[in-house]
Each structure stands twice: as structure tokens, then as C-alpha cells.
Amino acid sequence: MNKIIIPTGYMGSGSSALTDIFSEFSNTKAPNGSFEYMFLHCPNGVFDLEDKLLIGNNAIRSDEAIHEFQATMQELYSEKLWWVSNYKKKLSKKFMRITNDYINDLTQFHSDSFWYYQEQRGLRALPKLVYREIIKRCSSNANIPNIPLRYKGMSICFPSKDEFYNASKKYIDTLCIELGVMDHNLILDQMLLPFNAWRMHNYFGENVECFIVERDPRDVFISNKYIWSPKGVAVPFPADVYEFCSYYKKMRESEKPTDNPHTHRIRFEDLIYDYEKTLYDLQTALGFSAEDHIHKFDLFTPANSINNTQLYLIEEFKKESAIIASALNEYLYPFPYDRKPENKLSF
């Protein structure tokens, strides 16, 4: 069975390097390069749907969950200018049909009733609401106009865990088939995040491997504040060094641990400073051989990527880097030697 390979990381930690490396192997493709597949973990995505339907569910909660999920998937499908979307082109023209089949698999009851979430308010609804109030006050026998609704009817579901996960696995499997997993190994960048990798066994089979990439937080901070932000590609880390340290520590500590054997942890720096050993570990995890690596160094070159490391040794960054080193010591990478980095060479 072909592999589904999921590189992921902690925003700016270098997981796209894995997408490049894996793409160098035969019969292994990333259909859209480093495009990030968000539909599982985005707000109102599949994982939010899971939490809403399996924790504290009721009729109105399930109706909201279904409609918000459907609306979000429609945005991912049809929006062409939003960088995380355009699934019609990047995933499948059948995406919404497959999504609606998934929703139908989950939905157990339909009602013509409505609840407060559906009641439309604001300026668009104001004329109808005013007219309705006038009719109510002027005549007790008149037919009162209906309350303006965002949508009609309710979709209600109370799935068991097995029902939810079986339907979700079917949904994901169908989408992966659309992306070509029957023909080649499939790389899906960011389809999981480190913070929800613990959910993996509920959604995927034995052919899926997730690789979590971490990077020295000193270089992450410097890259974000001084290299990416000025270019308009910042990741949401605080720019104040003390806030960054607190944020980063809480972010990492919030991660729910998993012992899933299909989840692997990789240091970005190991891809550079210990390339051959790390490459062997990656190949072993996937069942690949050295002979499968037919385009070695075509997409990922350690000699180039080394320019994204040890930025904290640049003189103007040393003060902030020392603060990070003290506060986040357990996340630092043990570099085998010091190098002389140049800010202008980082990318």
C-alpha cells in the first residue's frame, strides 16, 4: 500500500524541508508542493466537528457544528485568492460532493424547526423584523410573517465514536484517493499539527506516517522578527523576546503527548548537521531504500539550508538570543560547532 506522509511542525520550524526531501524519492509526490492542507484542524474543520459531536452534544450544537463545517469547507473549496484554499483546483473538483456525502453519513435526523443561531439579525433583516412586529400589534388574526433565517431546517446527529470515526476515515480515504494515493506515495504538508497528532489513530490506517519537525527557538524567533516579518510573511509569534519565551513554552507544553509508532520527531538541524544518518532514519520509517532516492539534493541541499541555522550568533541578535537560551534551554539544539552566519543568506 502506498504511503501517506505528513510533514508538520511548530510554525517556521522547517517542516517544508521534509516535503522537499521526500519529493526526491521515486514514486512519491506532493501534488501541490508545500501547500498546507488545513481541513482537519482549521477552525470548524473535522477535528472541531469531532469535539462538538462527541463532547457535550445536543440537537442545536450538532446543527451548528454541521452547518459551520459545511460552510468552512465551501470556503476552502471555492475561494481562489486565499492561500489555504482553492480546493476545487488543488484537491478535487469533487471535494464538496465528497464532503456532502460525509455530512449525510453523519446526519441522522432532519427537522423543519429552527433555533436562535439561525435567526437573522442586523440591517438586512431589519425591514422584515419591523414588518413582522407591526403585523403582530395590528391584528391578532393575521398570518405573522416568519422570522428571517440564515438557513432553513436543522441537521441533527448523535453519532457514537465508532460511527463518527468510521465516517471520517471514509471521508479522508476518499480525498486521498482523489489526490492520487492509489498511484504513488502521497505527501500532505501540515495535514496534522503537533498539537493534534494524538488524534491520528482515530483517522488514519497503518500506511500513514507523520513527521513532527522542531527547530532551535532562537533561530525561529530571529527568522520571524527580522527576516520574515519585514517581508510580510510573519508567523504569529510575539516580537517581544520575553513574551516569545513565555508563549513558546506554553505552546510546547500544551501539546498532548502520543506514543503512536507512526509519529516521528525530527530536528530540523539534524537534516543539515547529521544529514546521512537522519536520511537513513527517514527512509527506514517509510520502508524506502537508498536506491529510491533518485533525485538526491535536487530539492533539499544541506549546504544551502545551513544558512538558516545559528542566526543567534549574529552580533545584533545575541542579547535576545541569550534570553531565549536561558528561558527555553530544553528546546535548544546542541550544535556540533559554531559557524559564522550571515543574515542576508537566510531564506
Secondary structure, 3 states (H helix, E strand, C coil): CCCEEEEEECCCCCCHHHHHHHHCCCCEECCCCCCCCCCCCCCCCHHHHHHHHHCCCCHHHHHHHHHHHHHHHHHHHHCCCCCCCCHHHHCCCCHHHHHHHHHHHHCCEEECCCCHHHECCCCCCHHHHHHHHHHHHHCCCCCCCCCCECCCCEEECCCCHHHHHHHHHHHHHHHHHHHCCCCCEEECCCCCCHHHHHHHHHHCCCCEEEEEEECCHHHHHHHHHHHHHHHCCCCCCCCCHHHHHHHHHHHHHCCCCCCCCCEEEEECCHHHHCHHHHHHHHHHHHCCCHHHCCCCCCCCCHHHHHHHCCHHHCHHHHHHHHHHHHHCHHHCCCCCCCCCCCHHHCC
